Amino acid sequence: MPVAKGQLAKRLLVGIVLDRSSSMESIQNETISGTNEQFSALRDSDDAANTFVSFFSFNHEVTPVFKNDDGTPALVACASLDDISDADYFPSGMTAMYDAVGDAIDFFAAEAKKADDVLIVVISDGYENASKRFDSEKVAGRVKELQDSGWNFTYIGANQDLSAVQEALGIHEGNMLTFQSNSAGTVNMNHTLSGAVASYAATRSAHVNSGGLTRCSTQSLYSPESNSGDKAVDSVDLSVSGSTITLTTDAEDVEDDVKESQDGVA
């Protein structure tokens, strides 16, 4: 069910922006199961009650997968997330990635309240080649502005130079993740992403529960091992109200770390 804007005072808004160009056809099944894995991780997260999701897919056009009755993008309560199938995700066409990111930013900019945390996840297996409304300069300008205000962006890419994408979009290097565009690589990528998002949600939840009203942002969502082919560790650096804490998977340790961080902030 779509959620009315402003229903809660402080929410976690997650945007999934997923490539469905023709090159994704070889990993269609793994991408569908991986997306459903993300939904499961969000439903099971410590912050599920305050988490809401919007979902865009893109080829040469941008399609909101979650829609209101009038066809506009919808924000869905985490508990109401339904798994997708090949009826929702069928690769074809080219890659209008800038348009998709731009549309997602515009949607969340209209939805997010000042205290809401925002995480936009972009997944693509190839370079931009079809956008008509946004270019890298426009998108990068918005990304930088919003990251500075506490939004989080992560780009996950295959078959491309991530340093070039990072330079083009301005997303923090530590929030970039590469994967092999095959069955095993796609499965591993989705597992890493699920763990990183769950860890971020756990720390955000501890921050909110301890009375924190500032946004939680990270410039290092993934461990270095995530991009080296080794097993990822569940630890990233997270900024809370200007201080840096260590994100762990132990809820009690997370809460203690957040409280210690807040004690040191004027």
ZADREN-420444 format. One line per field, with one value per residue (C-alpha): z, x, y; residue number from 1. Coordinates in nm, 4 decimals. Layout:
N
z: [Z/...]
x: [X/...]
y: [Y/...]
seq: [NUM/...]
END
This chain:
266
z: [0.0000/-0.0835/0.2186/0.2489/0.2501/0.6006/0.7779/1.0157/1.1645/1.0698/0.8106/0.6051/0.2373/0.0047/-0.3718/-0.5963/-0.9491/-1.1524/-1.5058/-1.7285/-2.0615/-2.2976/-2.1603/-1.8282/-1.9954/-1.9219/-1.5474/-1.5409/-1.2966/-1.0616/-1.0704/-0.9832/-0.6957/-0.5805/-0.5762/-0.3707/-0.1383/-0.0888/-0.0054/0.2443/0.4115/0.4428/0.5841/0.8407/0.9283/1.2666/1.1041/0.9064/1.0730/0.9584/0.6154/0.2855/-0.0634/-0.4180/-0.7178/-1.0681/-1.3565/-1.6683/-2.0220/-2.2793/-2.0666/-1.6912/-1.5387/-1.1818/-1.0742/-0.7646/-0.8848/-0.7553/-0.9275/-1.1603/-1.2705/-1.0715/-0.8567/-0.5187/-0.1836/-0.0260/0.3390/0.3987/0.5418/0.2181/-0.0193/-0.2584/-0.4379/-0.8074/-1.0949/-1.4634/-1.5242/-1.3445/-1.4784/-1.8431/-1.9953/-2.3346/-2.5012/-2.4103/-2.0936/-1.9840/-1.6466/-1.6001/-1.6602/-1.4079/-1.1355/-1.2072/-1.1820/-0.8568/-0.7087/-0.8091/-0.6569/-0.3252/-0.3061/-0.3133/-0.0612/0.1956/0.5007/0.6523/0.9064/0.6765/0.5788/0.2094/0.0444/-0.3354/-0.4804/-0.8522/-1.0241/-1.3862/-1.6005/-1.8637/-1.9553/-2.0038/-2.3695/-2.3982/-2.1568/-2.3008/-1.9983/-1.7696/-1.8286/-1.5985/-1.5041/-1.3922/-1.1994/-1.0369/-0.9201/-0.7511/-0.6016/-0.4469/-0.3059/-0.1546/-0.0190/0.1564/0.3186/0.4433/0.1633/0.0701/-0.2835/-0.3864/-0.7403/-0.8223/-1.1682/-1.4022/-1.7371/-1.6790/-1.5247/-1.1866/-1.1401/-1.4507/-1.3206/-0.9802/-1.1413/-1.3631/-1.0857/-0.7792/-0.5598/-0.2742/-0.3771/-0.0708/-0.1816/-0.5200/-0.5704/-0.8733/-0.9702/-1.2351/-1.4758/-1.4514/-1.2312/-0.9445/-0.9541/-0.9425/-0.6503/-0.4566/-0.5287/-0.3991/-0.0849/-0.0205/-0.0849/0.1457/0.4273/0.3811/0.3758/0.6806/0.8706/0.7759/0.8868/1.2200/1.2980/1.1868/1.4089/1.7106/1.6374/1.6144/1.9243/2.1270/2.0373/1.7402/1.4971/1.2540/0.9321/0.9217/0.6216/0.5073/0.2659/0.3058/0.2711/0.1606/0.3008/0.0720/0.0528/-0.1215/-0.4354/-0.4159/-0.4586/-0.0954/0.1592/0.2759/0.6423/0.8137/0.9043/0.7458/0.8607/0.9309/1.0015/1.2625/1.3302/1.2117/1.4005/1.2717/1.4268/1.3315/1.1990/1.3370/1.3190/1.6967/1.7970/2.1500/2.0227/1.7582/2.0137/2.2429/1.9535/1.8527/2.2100/2.2454/1.9175/2.0281/2.3609/2.1694/1.9531/2.0684]
x: [0.0000/0.1339/0.2169/0.1061/0.3902/0.4810/0.3080/0.6032/0.8391/1.1616/1.1740/1.4250/1.3400/1.5055/1.5090/1.6058/1.7062/1.7626/1.8944/1.6690/1.8438/1.8906/2.2360/2.0736/1.8812/2.1513/2.1138/1.7391/1.6525/1.9388/1.8450/1.4826/1.5806/1.8429/1.5891/1.3567/1.6504/1.6839/1.3132/1.3469/1.6445/1.4491/1.1426/1.3662/1.5726/1.5759/1.4225/1.1459/0.8584/1.0004/1.1278/0.9575/1.0661/1.0269/1.1453/1.2391/1.3619/1.5186/1.6186/1.5768/1.2785/1.2272/0.9471/0.8181/0.7609/0.5673/0.2854/-0.0078/-0.3436/-0.2604/0.0675/0.2965/0.5773/0.4650/0.6384/0.5544/0.5668/0.8315/0.5792/0.3768/0.6639/0.5679/0.8297/0.8709/0.8579/0.9472/0.6190/0.7733/1.1286/1.1953/1.5191/1.5216/1.6475/1.9247/2.0494/1.9021/2.0732/2.1031/1.7301/1.6525/1.8748/1.7408/1.3803/1.4515/1.6159/1.3218/1.0751/1.2587/1.3258/0.9482/0.8854/1.1629/1.1163/1.4160/1.4927/1.4273/1.7227/1.7478/1.9371/1.9304/2.0702/2.1642/2.2488/2.3659/2.5718/2.6751/2.7389/2.4783/2.3733/2.0121/1.9192/1.7346/1.6410/1.9458/2.3209/2.6126/2.6669/2.3072/2.2981/2.6387/2.5388/2.2280/2.4135/2.6821/2.4245/2.2163/2.5134/2.6237/2.2792/2.3064/2.1542/2.3230/2.3872/2.5400/2.6287/2.6792/2.8177/2.9520/3.1319/3.2430/3.5135/3.3686/3.6231/3.4801/3.1249/3.2271/3.3807/3.0753/2.8161/3.0074/2.9049/3.1478/3.4119/3.3420/2.9803/3.0745/3.0624/3.1620/3.0305/3.0770/2.7821/2.7198/2.5089/2.7556/2.8678/2.5118/2.4217/2.7317/2.6636/2.3086/2.4266/2.6836/2.4285/2.1717/2.4257/2.5384/2.1837/2.0835/2.3876/2.3117/1.9487/2.0596/2.2837/2.0219/1.7652/1.9955/2.0599/1.6876/1.6000/1.8618/1.6951/1.9073/1.7302/2.0145/2.0562/2.2844/2.5173/2.8018/3.0899/3.1981/2.9015/3.1174/3.4362/3.7439/3.7028/3.3677/3.5420/3.8361/3.6370/3.6858/3.4090/3.2753/3.2970/3.0001/3.1680/3.1488/3.2154/2.8994/2.8693/2.6176/2.5862/2.9400/3.1093/3.2321/3.1270/3.1838/2.8885/2.8602/2.5993/2.5553/2.2570/2.3838/2.7284/2.5673/2.3573/2.6562/2.8653/2.5921/2.5486/2.9234/2.9300/2.6443/2.8144/3.1075/2.8967/2.8343]
y: [0.0000/0.3468/0.5616/0.9206/1.1710/1.2816/0.9914/0.9423/1.1991/1.0170/0.7428/0.5474/0.5879/0.3345/0.3785/0.0869/0.1930/-0.1238/-0.1678/-0.3802/-0.3206/-0.6152/-0.6984/-0.7967/-1.0812/-1.3392/-1.2736/-1.2054/-1.4840/-1.3998/-1.0318/-1.1086/-1.3390/-1.0870/-0.8033/-1.0209/-1.0892/-0.7129/-0.6902/-0.9761/-0.8086/-0.4844/-0.6613/-0.8358/-0.5274/-0.3565/-0.0497/-0.2247/-0.0385/0.2953/0.1846/0.2672/0.1684/0.2939/0.0943/0.2102/-0.0038/0.1414/0.0559/0.3354/0.4396/0.4734/0.2653/0.2931/-0.0672/0.0401/0.2684/0.4644/0.4210/0.7105/0.5474/0.7801/0.6300/0.4984/0.4758/0.1393/0.0404/-0.2240/-0.4718/-0.4444/-0.5235/-0.8011/-1.0082/-0.9380/-1.1878/-1.1942/-1.0110/-0.7116/-0.7425/-0.8316/-0.6936/-0.5223/-0.2059/0.0365/0.2122/0.5474/0.5413/0.9202/0.9650/0.6901/0.8368/1.1856/1.0669/0.8823/1.1916/1.4115/1.1650/1.1347/1.5077/1.5587/1.2784/1.3199/1.5334/1.7111/1.4357/1.1382/0.9226/0.8384/0.5529/0.5275/0.2030/0.2048/-0.1262/-0.1457/-0.3810/-0.1269/0.2330/0.5042/0.5346/0.6505/0.9327/1.2319/1.4438/1.4203/1.4123/1.3319/1.6963/1.7469/1.4200/1.4724/1.8191/1.6836/1.3863/1.6101/1.8507/1.5731/1.3750/1.6932/1.7089/1.3479/1.1404/0.8112/0.6858/0.3557/0.2499/-0.1190/-0.1880/-0.4573/-0.4359/-0.0775/0.1358/0.2284/0.5063/0.6746/0.6279/0.7600/1.0683/1.1206/1.0875/1.2043/0.9098/0.8405/0.5867/0.3716/0.3389/0.1900/-0.1856/-0.3941/-0.7367/-1.0022/-1.0054/-1.3790/-1.6031/-1.6450/-1.2822/-1.1520/-1.3789/-1.2684/-0.9023/-0.9208/-1.0995/-0.8262/-0.5519/-0.7145/-0.7336/-0.3737/-0.2368/-0.4426/-0.3167/0.0434/0.0003/-0.1474/0.1477/0.3979/0.2266/0.2460/0.6132/0.6910/0.4865/0.6725/1.0028/1.1055/1.3362/1.3996/1.2029/0.8987/0.8981/0.6764/0.7221/0.3586/0.1262/-0.1686/-0.3158/-0.3248/-0.7016/-0.6538/-0.5308/-0.7686/-1.0883/-1.1924/-1.2336/-0.8988/-0.8080/-0.6459/-0.3186/0.0252/0.3793/0.5770/0.9471/1.0546/1.4266/1.4896/1.2065/0.8709/0.5425/0.1796/-0.0132/-0.3681/-0.6421/-0.6659/-0.4501/-0.3777/-0.2781/-0.0574/0.1251/0.1779/0.3124/0.5583/0.6837/0.7318/0.9224/1.1486/1.2210/1.3639/1.5969/1.9508]
seq: [1/2/3/4/5/6/7/8/9/10/11/12/13/14/15/16/17/18/19/20/21/22/23/24/25/26/27/28/29/30/31/32/33/34/35/36/37/38/39/40/41/42/43/44/45/46/47/48/49/50/51/52/53/54/55/56/57/58/59/60/61/62/63/64/65/66/67/68/69/70/71/72/73/74/75/76/77/78/79/80/81/82/83/84/85/86/87/88/89/90/91/92/93/94/95/96/97/98/99/100/101/102/103/104/105/106/107/108/109/110/111/112/113/114/115/116/117/118/119/120/121/122/123/124/125/126/127/128/129/130/131/132/133/134/135/136/137/138/139/140/141/142/143/144/145/146/147/148/149/150/151/152/153/154/155/156/157/158/159/160/161/162/163/164/165/166/167/168/169/170/171/172/173/174/175/176/177/178/179/180/181/182/183/184/185/186/187/188/189/190/191/192/193/194/195/196/197/198/199/200/201/202/203/204/205/206/207/208/209/210/211/212/213/214/215/216/217/218/219/220/221/222/223/224/225/226/227/228/229/230/231/232/233/234/235/236/237/238/239/240/241/242/243/244/245/246/247/248/249/250/251/252/253/254/255/256/257/258/259/260/261/262/263/264/265/266]
END
